[in-house]
Amino acid sequence: MSTLRSVVKNSAALAAGRIATKALSLVFLGYVTREMGEAGFGRFSMAMALVGFVEVIPGYVARPFIIRFVARERERSGRFLSGVLTTNIVLTLLLCAGLFGAVPFFGYPADVELAIHLLAASLLFSSVTNSYHAVFAGFERMELISIADVANTVLTIALGIGAIAAGGGVVALCGAYALARVATFFLARHWARGLLVDRRFEWPDRDLIRTLLTGSWPFFITTMFVIFYNRADIVMLSWMRGPVDTELAVGRYNAAYKLMEALGLVTSAFVMAVYPVMARRFVHGGAGVLDAFRPSFRALVAFTLPVAVGTSLLAHDLMALLFGDAFAVAGAALVVLIWGQVLDSVNPLAAVALRAVEREGELAKITLVGAAINVGLNLYLIPRHSYMGAAAATLASFAVVWAWSVVSLRRALGPLRVGVDAARGVFAAGAMGIAVWFARPYGLVAAIATGVVVYVPAAIAVGLIRRADLALIRKSA
């Protein structure tokens, strides 16, 4: 199978799974918001945000390093993974202990505290599951990640609906999330053992620990900073007072953020499929990485810009449709966040390109600055503008990260020559936006259908979408 077809098939497998899980999750969250109300959904969002903030650390810090190692040295992946999992488990236990000790000082309601404890108890399983997912990515078996994600979502929804129908509140709902994570762990473990060449468990020896420390610390630092500028906003909203009641602000912002993430889940699937390809190509020089970066950037622009334009024009209607009329006011936050997600779709592509050319140290500096800007702006804007301030901080930090990443990539790879594709995307998405604007009075379905009908020919006409791309997708389907 050709490299391009491999990328298409793997990204399509991931995207299909993530579209399915996001669609199911959004419908489920719409049910939750209507059953629990704005305040109840706000308390649920507080618990999920804090644990999600901590969960990323053991689950993702070594993930890019695992993917690169497995992609290059599959025969050693079993023994390598056993050492990674051992260190991951120790880190998770320390974080859980810290979380249990710190929660009483945050001033959360009693049911939120108990919900956090339940979710924290499931972190051990979810962190190991994410390491297994990294193995699947390294073996370019993205369909296994998709199946596991769909299974986790379906089980969560089934348990969650049962919990709410039985009269349970935030605690019961978070318990459903925790149980689903445990079940998904066993499924991922079964598949991972079938892929690994050497499945013997070994305690990490001195050489492996040295490899992990020297090889993964830039990934660790980068991920820590990414956590801050991706997750800190909701946590800070739950701690800081602003012009909107805290529970309402957290609930509205989280609802808009969840809808924004739908775009990111699809694009991250594509980027994850590209990363092992770039990692292998760098063995033969940076030119191969650049050859993969340019068409990947064009594909992301072709997908994200029309979605962002359409979402901006229909934001209030989408929020009301999915989460209820009370959440229509959060459409203003969605308009800001969706453009942040456009940047956060190309930022990971730049990040994996820097990782592929072994510039993890520079990537860590970039994300440090992005995290500092995000936290600083949140401290200033949230007390004055509540969740709208958090949205603005997110957009600004993503913009800084993209600008610096472009400069770094040019130094590493030479001219990127992506400006023309960006201009093509703006033109095609702009033409679509005009059509959607005039179709809005006829309803959401008519507006969306009109946008698709106008955008695809416009993108083909300007050369953003090429007939060869469509033929490749048809062959790989």
Rosetta blueprint (number, residue, H / E / L):
1 M L
2 S L
3 T H
4 L H
5 R H
6 S H
7 V H
8 V H
9 K H
10 N H
11 S H
12 A H
13 A H
14 L H
15 A H
16 A H
17 G H
18 R H
19 I H
20 A H
21 T H
22 K H
23 A H
24 L H
25 S H
26 L H
27 V H
28 F H
29 L H
30 G H
31 Y H
32 V H
33 T H
34 R H
35 E H
36 M H
37 G H
38 E H
39 A H
40 G H
41 F H
42 G H
43 R H
44 F H
45 S H
46 M H
47 A H
48 M H
49 A H
50 L H
51 V H
52 G H
53 F H
54 V H
55 E H
56 V H
57 I H
58 P H
59 G H
60 Y H
61 V L
62 A L
63 R H
64 P H
65 F H
66 I H
67 I H
68 R H
69 F H
70 V H
71 A H
72 R H
73 E L
74 R H
75 E H
76 R H
77 S H
78 G H
79 R H
80 F H
81 L H
82 S H
83 G H
84 V H
85 L H
86 T H
87 T H
88 N H
89 I H
90 V H
91 L H
92 T H
93 L H
94 L H
95 L H
96 C H
97 A H
98 G H
99 L H
100 F H
101 G H
102 A H
103 V H
104 P H
105 F H
106 F L
107 G L
108 Y L
109 P L
110 A H
111 D H
112 V H
113 E H
114 L H
115 A H
116 I H
117 H H
118 L H
119 L H
120 A H
121 A H
122 S L
123 L H
124 L H
125 F H
126 S H
127 S H
128 V H
129 T H
130 N H
131 S H
132 Y H
133 H H
134 A H
135 V H
136 F H
137 A H
138 G H
139 F L
140 E L
141 R L
142 M H
143 E H
144 L H
145 I H
146 S H
147 I H
148 A H
149 D H
150 V H
151 A H
152 N H
153 T H
154 V H
155 L H
156 T H
157 I H
158 A H
159 L H
160 G H
161 I H
162 G H
163 A H
164 I H
165 A H
166 A L
167 G L
168 G L
169 G L
170 V H
171 V H
172 A H
173 L H
174 C H
175 G H
176 A H
177 Y H
178 A H
179 L H
180 A H
181 R H
182 V H
183 A H
184 T H
185 F H
186 F H
187 L H
188 A H
189 R H
190 H H
191 W H
192 A H
193 R H
194 G H
195 L H
196 L L
197 V L
198 D L
199 R L
200 R L
201 F L
202 E L
203 W L
204 P L
205 D L
206 R H
207 D H
208 L H
209 I H
210 R H
211 T H
212 L H
213 L H
214 T H
215 G H
216 S H
217 W H
218 P H
219 F H
220 F H
221 I H
222 T H
223 T H
224 M H
225 F H
226 V H
227 I H
228 F H
229 Y H
230 N H
231 R H
232 A H
233 D H
234 I H
235 V H
236 M H
237 L H
238 S H
239 W H
240 M L
241 R L
242 G L
243 P L
244 V L
245 D L
246 T H
247 E H
248 L H
249 A H
250 V H
251 G H
252 R H
253 Y H
254 N H
255 A H
256 A H
257 Y H
258 K H
259 L H
260 M H
261 E H
262 A H
263 L H
264 G H
265 L H
266 V H
267 T H
268 S H
269 A H
270 F H
271 V H
272 M H
273 A H
274 V H
275 Y H
276 P H
277 V H
278 M H
279 A H
280 R H
281 R H
282 F H
283 V H
284 H H
285 G L
286 G H
287 A H
288 G H
289 V H
290 L H
291 D H
292 A H
293 F H
294 R H
295 P H
296 S H
297 F H
298 R H
299 A H
300 L H
301 V H
302 A H
303 F H
304 T H
305 L H
306 P H
307 V H
308 A H
309 V H
310 G H
311 T H
312 S H
313 L H
314 L H
315 A H
316 H H
317 D H
318 L H
319 M H
320 A H
321 L H
322 L H
323 F H
324 G L
325 D H
326 A H
327 F H
328 A H
329 V H
330 A H
331 G H
332 A H
333 A H
334 L H
335 V H
336 V H
337 L H
338 I H
339 W H
340 G H
341 Q H
342 V H
343 L H
344 D H
345 S H
346 V H
347 N H
348 P H
349 L H
350 A H
351 A H
352 V H
353 A H
354 L H
355 R H
356 A H
357 V L
358 E L
359 R L
360 E H
361 G H
362 E H
363 L H
364 A H
365 K H
366 I H
367 T H
368 L H
369 V H
370 G H
371 A H
372 A H
373 I H
374 N H
375 V H
376 G H
377 L H
378 N H
379 L H
380 Y H
381 L H
382 I H
383 P H
384 R H
385 H H
386 S H
387 Y H
388 M H
389 G H
390 A H
391 A H
392 A H
393 A H
394 T H
395 L H
396 A H
397 S H
398 F H
399 A H
400 V H
401 V H
402 W H
403 A H
404 W H
405 S H
406 V H
407 V H
408 S H
409 L H
410 R H
411 R H
412 A H
413 L H
414 G L
415 P L
416 L L
417 R L
418 V L
419 G H
420 V H
421 D H
422 A H
423 A H
424 R H
425 G H
426 V H
427 F H
428 A H
429 A H
430 G H
431 A H
432 M H
433 G H
434 I H
435 A H
436 V H
437 W H
438 F H
439 A H
440 R H
441 P H
442 Y H
443 G L
444 L H
445 V H
446 A H
447 A H
448 I H
449 A H
450 T H
451 G H
452 V H
453 V H
454 V H
455 Y H
456 V H
457 P H
458 A H
459 A H
460 I H
461 A H
462 V L
463 G L
464 L L
465 I L
466 R L
467 R H
468 A H
469 D H
470 L H
471 A H
472 L H
473 I H
474 R H
475 K H
476 S H
477 A L
